[in-house]
Amino acid sequence: MDYSSEDLIYNIAINMVPGLGGSGVRSLVSQCGSARQIFENLGDLAGSGIIKQRVADSIKGSGALRLAQEQAEICQKHKIS
């Protein structure tokens, strides 16, 4: 599977959310289609009951997407692949 840099950032970020764990991440991605879809549609997912509001709040409040973006920038700066 070929990921774009942005898709990779979303995949890293969802795995950084405290309390989700591997099975939680797999379940969410399976239900939502991709890690990117989870982040981009948090409000809709919580509103429709696909994910619990507690989980949506954890994802939103974790800062995981920002941290993953920072890590990607560091890797790019230092030519780490």
N, C-alpha and C positions, 0 to 999 in steps of 0.2 A: 504494500500500500504506500502510495506516495503522498506525503503530507506537505502542505505549504508551510512556510515559517509561522504564519498566523495560526493555522490549525494545530501545529505542534505546541505553540504557546498555550492555547486553550486546553490541550490535553495535559500538559504539565500542570497548569493552574488547577484543573479540577481534581487532580491527584494531591494537591497541596492543601485542600480544604480540610480543616480539622474535623474529625468525627465521621467522615464519609467512609473511609476505608476502601479496600479494593472491590469488595462485593457491592458496596453502595455505589461506587463509581460505575462499575459495569452495568448495574441495574439502571441507573439514570441514563447512561449513554444508550443503552438498548431501548429504553422507552422514548428518548428524545431524539435519537438519530446521531448526535455528535456532541462532544463537549462544547463546541462553539454554540450550538443551538441551546444548550442549557444556560449559558451565560447571557445570550442575546434575548432569551424569552423567559427569564426568571419570573417576572410578574404574571405572565399568562400561564405558566406552568403551575405556579402556586394557586392562582385564581381558579384554575380548572380542576384542581385536586390531583394533578399528576405527581406533584411533589408537595410535601407538607410545607406550610409557611415557615416552620422552624428550620427546615433544610434550606429553603430559599434565603432566609435571613443569615444563616451560617455561611452560605456561599457568597452572598453579597458583602457581608461584614468581614470576611476572612482576609481580604486584600490579596488573595491568591493570584488573581489575574495581573495585578500590578507587580507583584513579586516575580511572577514568571516572565513578564516583559523585561524587568530589570535584569534577570538572569540571562535572558536571550541577548540583551544588549552587551553585557559583559562578555559573553561567549563570542559575539561578533567582533567586539573591540580587540579581543585577544586571539582571534582566529582559531577558536576552539569549535570543533564540529562534532 
